[in-house]
Amino acid sequence: MISISSAQIDAWIAALIFPLARVLAFIAAVPLWSTSVVPQRTRLILGIAITLAIVPILPPMPAVQPATMAGLWIMLQQMLVGIGMGFAARIVFSAFDLAGEFMGFQMGLGFATFYDPLRGSQTPVVAEFMSLMALLLLLSMNGHLLYFATLAQSFVAIPVSATPLAAGSWINLVNLGGHIFSAGLLISLPIVVAMMITNLALAVLTRAAPQLNIFALGFPMTLMGGFFVLAIGLSYMAEPIQEVFEMALEAMLGFAVVR
């Protein structure tokens, strides 16, 4: 006769529920899956499927009953780790939005907005274009699979335990804001420089021929020049965009500081 003790049942539940808490929190915060167009049921099914796939290769879980205060504390820690990892990826990913806003402002399209169904809000047109292009590049480079691989690796780098994350972990997330501005400016730098040169040329032209209407002439020139430089520079953006993705993968594991 097969007998199963309550300790074995608690161990089986702990082996599933603790990783599931981190995986679901990660899916709720990471780009692509955290958008409103992905149903919550789909996220739940995806989280359960990922957890069942990685559970056999994970390190041993703490011998703690999940229904106790200690088990709930560990579950809360795993949720914070998952949210922190997803938020780190989201912070770095927002560099493309910032680059698009820089480009649109220099091209004279800062006022043009577009409804983003993924976020449910109005976003600048160029920023929306850069965000969608980065998302398509992420999928084409199997970046979503790299996210899952990094998530599975996090159980080794950041073991499941009752030890809380140090305050430096959240400071690291704040420091990622500096990388947003530097990466966004680096991606938009060709168009920003080209638009500065165009504006200087228009200023010299207006000074030489004051009878020209700078408002009627400057807007179409900066607009056409911006789109021309953007079309040429798209083929050179793959490498810096890939570096931003690599920065996001490093930040997912590098933000956590365990006491």
Helices and strands as residue ranges (DSSP letters): H 6-29, H 40-54, G 55-57, H 69-93, H 95-107, E 113-116, E 121-124, H 125-140, H 143-157, H 167-208, H 214-233, G 234-236, H 238-254
